[in-house]
């Protein structure tokens, strides 16, 4: 389509765009193109939207996907920013019904942070609930100490 969709601008079902449905997949590439255009004209557009009105001492900004996002947060908030990457093996991801789609899963929106970022924390989520809980507990303790 000539006019890529955004939920607010195009009347899309926001809740259905959040799940792993075919509905989301129908609009995924168009949403990526729309987001890229927004970033080209204003690199901080989505970052500012994420923190608008946030007053809590700790924020979790999930799903940043580009180096420019990480750089924006570090530039604006400095050393208080903690970056966390959650990883799972490709085997685990396939068990969770992930299927690689050329042109989507190899785009910057999906792998823009695979290189160039020294993450403060790397959390492994391969299905071991005890190991995941231990990692998250260490992260939480660190955050509590820094408050």
N, C-alpha and C positions, 0 to 999 in steps of 0.2 A: 504494500500500500504506500501511497505517496506520503501519508501522514502517520508516522509510527505511533503506536498507542502508548499512552500512559494511563493508569487507572482513572485519575481525576479528569484528564482532558478527553478521554474517549469512552467513558461509561463502562469500563470493564469491571467484572466481578472480582474485587480485590481479594477476597477470601480464597477464591478458586485459583488466583495467581500465586498464592502462597503454598499450595500443595504440589504434589508430583503428578498432577493429572494431565491428560491430553489437552485440556483447555489451556493450561499454562504453556505447554509446548507449542501450541498454535501461534502464540504471540511472542514467544521467547526471543527470537532473532529480531523482531521489530522493537521489542523493549530494549534490547541491547543497543540497537542503532539509535533509538531515541535518547538513551542514557549517554551514549558517546557524543551526540550532538550537544547535549546539555553541558557535558564536561569540557568540550572544545570551547564553548562560549564562556563558561564559568567553572573553572576546575574545583572550586569549593562548594558548588551548588548542593550536592548531596551531603557533604560533611556538615555544613551549616544547618541543613534540615534535620540531621540526626541529633544535634545538640540544642536545637531551638527549645527554649523553655525549661531545659534540664537544670535542676537546682541541687540534686543529690551530690554528696561528696564523692561517690564512686559511680561512674557510668560504665555500662557495658555497651559498646558500639559493635554490634555483630555484623559479620558479613561484609567487611570492607574487602575490596577486590583489586585495588590498584595501588601501585607505589605512590601515586599522587595523593591518594587518601591518607596513607600513613604519614607522608611528608606534611600534609596539611595539619593533621592533629599534632604532630611533633612541633611544627612551627608555631602553632597557636598556643599549645599547652605545655610545651617543653618536656622536662624530665619526669613529670608526673605520669606521662603516657606509658602504659605497659602494653606491649603487643603480645597477643596469644594466638598461636596457630594450633588448630585441631587437625590431626592427621589420622588417616586410616589406610590400611593397605588396599591396593586395587582389588584384591580378592575379597576383602571385607566389604568394600563398596559394591562389588557385583552381587554379593549375598544380600545386600540391602536394595537390590533391584536397580542399581545405577548401570546405565549403558552409555558408552562413549558415543558422542555425536560429533562428527567432523564439522568444523565451522562454528560450533557452539562451545564444546568442551575444550577446544584448543585456542579459544579466543582470549583476549586480555581479561574479559569479564570473568573468566573462570580460572585463569592461571597467571594473572598479572603479578601475583605475590610469590610465585614459585621461586624467584631469584631476586636478589637485590635487597632483601630485608633481613636484618639480624633480629629475629624474634626474641623477646625476653623470656617467653615460655612456649614450649611445644608440648601439647597434650596429645597422648595417643588414645584413640577411641576405637579399638578393634573388638569390642564386645566383652572385655574383661571388666565387669562392674567394680570389682574390688580395686583393681589397678587404676581405673578411671577416678574412683572416689579418692584414692590416696593422692593422685596428682592434683585434683581440684582442691583438696584440703590444703596442700602445700601452697597453692596459689592464693587461696583465701587467707591463710595465715600471713602471707607476705603482704597482702593488701591491708589487712588489719594493722600490721606493724607500721605501715607507712601513713596511716591516718593521724 
